[in-house]
Amino acid sequence: MIADARFGLAQGGVRRLRFVPRASIPVDAACIVANGIRETLRELLGESCEVDLGEPAALEAQAWTRLARDAQLFLVRGLRTDVVLVVPRRDARRLVLRAFGEAEPPAPPALDAACSALELQAIERIAARCAPALGPLCAQRAQGSVRVLADEAPACVAYFDLRVRTPIELTLGVGIVRALPEAGPPGTLSPAALDEVGLEVRAVFAEGLIDAADFVTLRPGDVVKLNTKVGALASLNLGPRRLAMGVAGAVSSRTAFLCRDLAVGAFPQ
């Protein structure tokens, strides 16, 4: 299991280090989702929005149950994974009342009241507008979202929250149902882009073995016996890899190597 280091809450001025399972949510994808939802809320509310991104975290079953309890849940189906948009009950009331033109924050009793059918319909429409922003995580199969109850929603294995600071304060949660695969390698360069890059190669025309004790006693004029036959082909090496076979020699008083055969697999076809 791959784990990340986290620091807990301060106790006596010290924050203890602990290791937690790594969330299978790429931070760059979470940032794209946050930007998309921020722009959607700006269009819906007619005001600029400030959104902070919470750090993705892996979830256990009990943690997901607590998050989903008393929240409005909206499921978005995807190819790579399914995503659940979590809107806590009080924040759902804040959001829909603001959408209806409520300028002042509602009093706590109003936040705890159950949503009317009209308000539920409004929240569903807001979630459906936010659903396309979840595409970077799930690769949606269909546009929109479906409202599900807490006991019907699939459990999420990883989660991050979006904390809206302005024009109202509320929190939206994003959970993924299936762990996302590890990110693949970044885009590769075409071979032509490396044409000007120089490589240091070495030509080996003879090889042999010598004991370490004999090596340290070598003096000018000593003869070292090589295992390579006279006239055998030399090799052109890049590090430990053999690139070609040929003949070592000289051209115009400069050391040269004449290629005769390329090593199998040394160069792409």
C-alpha positions in Angstrom: 0.0 0.0 0.0 1.3 3.4 -0.9 1.0 6.0 1.9 1.4 9.7 2.3 2.8 11.5 5.3 0.3 13.8 7.2 0.5 15.9 10.2 -2.3 15.7 12.8 -3.8 18.5 14.9 -1.4 20.4 17.2 -1.2 18.9 20.7 0.9 20.9 23.1 2.5 22.8 20.2 3.5 19.6 18.4 1.8 18.1 15.3 2.4 14.4 15.2 3.4 12.8 11.9 1.3 9.8 10.7 1.1 7.8 7.5 -2.3 7.5 5.7 -3.3 5.6 2.5 -2.7 7.7 -0.6 -5.9 8.9 -2.3 -6.2 7.8 -5.9 -7.2 11.3 -7.1 -4.6 13.3 -9.1 -4.3 16.8 -7.7 -4.2 18.3 -11.1 -7.5 16.7 -12.0 -9.0 17.9 -8.7 -7.9 21.5 -9.6 -9.6 21.3 -12.9 -12.8 20.1 -11.3 -12.6 23.0 -8.7 -12.1 25.6 -11.5 -15.1 24.1 -13.4 -17.4 24.2 -10.5 -16.3 27.7 -9.5 -17.2 29.0 -13.0 -20.5 27.1 -12.9 -21.4 28.7 -9.6 -20.4 32.1 -10.9 -22.8 31.7 -13.8 -25.6 30.4 -11.6 -25.3 33.0 -8.8 -24.2 35.9 -11.1 -21.3 36.8 -8.8 -17.6 35.9 -8.7 -16.8 32.9 -6.5 -13.7 32.1 -4.4 -13.2 28.4 -3.9 -10.5 26.6 -1.9 -9.5 23.1 -2.8 -9.2 20.6 0.1 -6.5 17.9 -0.2 -7.7 14.6 -1.6 -7.9 11.8 1.0 -8.6 8.1 1.0 -11.8 7.0 2.7 -12.8 4.1 4.8 -16.4 2.9 4.8 -17.2 4.5 8.1 -15.9 7.9 7.0 -18.0 7.8 3.8 -21.1 6.9 5.9 -20.6 10.0 8.1 -20.0 12.2 5.0 -23.1 11.0 3.2 -25.4 11.1 6.2 -27.9 14.0 6.0 -26.4 15.2 2.7 -27.8 15.6 -0.8 -26.0 13.2 -3.0 -25.8 13.3 -6.8 -24.3 10.4 -8.8 -22.5 11.0 -12.1 -21.7 7.8 -14.1 -18.3 7.6 -15.8 -16.1 5.3 -17.8 -13.1 5.4 -15.4 -15.1 5.7 -12.2 -18.4 7.1 -10.9 -18.4 10.3 -9.0 -20.7 11.4 -6.2 -21.2 15.2 -5.6 -21.9 15.6 -1.9 -23.9 18.7 -0.7 -24.3 18.8 3.1 -27.9 19.6 4.1 -27.3 23.1 5.5 -25.1 24.0 2.6 -27.8 22.8 0.2 -30.2 25.2 1.9 -27.7 28.0 1.7 -27.0 27.4 -2.0 -30.7 27.1 -3.1 -31.8 30.2 -1.0 -29.0 32.2 -2.6 -30.0 31.0 -6.0 -33.6 32.3 -5.2 -32.2 35.7 -4.3 -31.8 35.4 -0.6 -29.1 38.1 0.1 -28.6 37.5 3.8 -27.4 34.2 5.3 -30.5 32.3 6.6 -30.9 31.7 10.3 -30.0 28.3 11.7 -33.6 27.1 12.0 -34.1 27.8 8.3 -31.0 25.8 7.5 -32.2 22.7 9.5 -35.6 22.7 7.9 -36.3 20.0 5.2 -36.1 21.2 1.7 -39.4 21.7 -0.2 -40.1 19.9 -3.5 -39.3 23.1 -5.3 -36.0 23.6 -3.5 -35.0 19.9 -4.1 -35.7 20.5 -7.8 -33.5 23.6 -7.8 -30.7 21.7 -6.1 -30.9 18.9 -8.6 -30.7 21.5 -11.4 -27.6 23.1 -9.8 -26.0 19.7 -9.4 -26.7 18.8 -13.1 -25.0 22.1 -14.1 -22.0 21.2 -12.0 -21.8 17.6 -13.3 -19.8 18.4 -16.5 -17.1 19.9 -14.4 -16.5 16.4 -13.0 -15.5 15.0 -16.4 -11.7 15.1 -15.7 -12.2 12.5 -13.0 -14.7 10.1 -14.4 -14.9 10.6 -18.2 -18.7 10.9 -18.2 -20.8 8.5 -20.1 -23.8 10.8 -20.1 -24.4 14.5 -19.2 -26.1 15.3 -15.9 -26.4 13.7 -12.5 -28.9 11.6 -10.6 -30.0 12.3 -7.1 -29.6 9.3 -4.8 -30.4 8.6 -1.2 -27.6 7.9 1.3 -28.4 4.2 1.5 -28.5 3.9 -2.3 -25.3 5.8 -3.1 -22.3 3.6 -3.8 -19.5 4.0 -1.2 -16.6 6.3 -2.2 -13.0 5.3 -1.8 -11.5 8.8 -2.0 -12.8 12.3 -1.5 -11.9 16.0 -1.6 -13.9 19.1 -0.7 -14.4 22.4 -2.3 -14.8 25.3 0.2 -16.7 28.2 -1.3 -15.7 31.4 0.5 -17.6 34.0 -1.5 -20.4 35.1 -2.2 -21.6 32.6 0.4 -19.8 30.1 2.6 -20.5 26.5 1.9 -18.8 23.2 1.2 -19.2 20.8 -1.7 -17.7 17.3 -1.6 -16.5 15.2 -4.5 -16.0 11.4 -4.0 -14.9 8.8 -6.4 -16.4 5.3 -6.3 -13.6 3.3 -7.9 -9.9 4.1 -7.5 -8.4 5.8 -10.5 -5.5 4.1 -12.3 -2.0 5.5 -11.9 -1.3 8.3 -14.3 0.5 7.2 -17.4 3.8 8.5 -18.6 3.8 12.1 -19.9 3.7 12.8 -23.6 6.8 11.6 -25.5 9.0 13.5 -27.9 9.3 12.6 -31.5 12.7 11.1 -32.5 13.4 14.2 -34.7 13.4 16.4 -31.5 16.6 14.6 -30.4 18.5 14.9 -33.6 20.8 17.6 -32.2 21.5 15.8 -28.9 25.0 14.5 -28.8 25.8 11.0 -27.4 29.2 9.8 -26.1 30.0 6.4 -27.5 33.1 4.3 -27.2 34.7 1.8 -29.6 36.0 -1.4 -28.1 38.4 -3.2 -30.4 39.9 -5.6 -27.9 38.9 -7.0 -24.5 40.6 -9.0 -21.7 40.6 -9.8 -18.0 43.3 -9.0 -15.5 43.4 -9.6 -11.7 43.1 -6.6 -9.5 46.5 -7.4 -7.9 48.2 -7.4 -11.3 46.4 -4.2 -12.4 47.8 -2.2 -9.5 51.4 -3.3 -10.3 51.2 -2.4 -14.0 54.2 -0.4 -15.3 54.9 1.2 -18.7 56.2 -1.5 -21.0 54.3 -4.4 -19.4 52.4 -6.6 -21.8 48.7 -7.4 -21.1 47.3 -10.4 -22.9 43.9 -9.8 -24.5 41.2 -12.5 -25.2 40.1 -10.9 -28.5 41.5 -12.5 -31.7 43.6 -10.4 -34.0 41.4 -8.9 -36.8 38.1 -9.5 -34.9 35.3 -7.0 -35.3 35.2 -4.1 -32.9 32.0 -2.9 -31.2 30.5 0.5 -30.8 28.9 0.9 -27.3 26.6 3.4 -25.7 27.1 2.8 -22.0 26.6 -1.0 -21.5 24.6 -1.3 -24.7 26.1 -2.4 -28.0 25.0 -0.4 -31.0 27.1 -1.7 -33.9 29.9 -4.0 -35.0 32.7 -2.8 -37.2 36.3 -2.1 -37.6 38.4 0.4 -35.6 41.0 2.4 -37.4 42.1 5.8 -38.5 41.0 8.3 -41.2 43.1 11.4 -41.9 45.1 10.8 -38.7 41.9 10.7 -36.6 40.6 7.7 -34.8 37.6 6.3 -36.6 35.1 3.4 -36.5 33.6 1.8 -39.6 30.2 0.3 -39.1 29.6 -3.1 -40.6 26.5 -4.4 -38.8 23.9 -2.8 -36.5 23.1 -4.7 -33.3 19.7 -6.3 -33.2 17.2 -3.9 -31.4 19.7 -1.1 -31.1 17.7 1.3 -33.2 13.8 1.5 -33.6 12.5 0.6 -37.0 
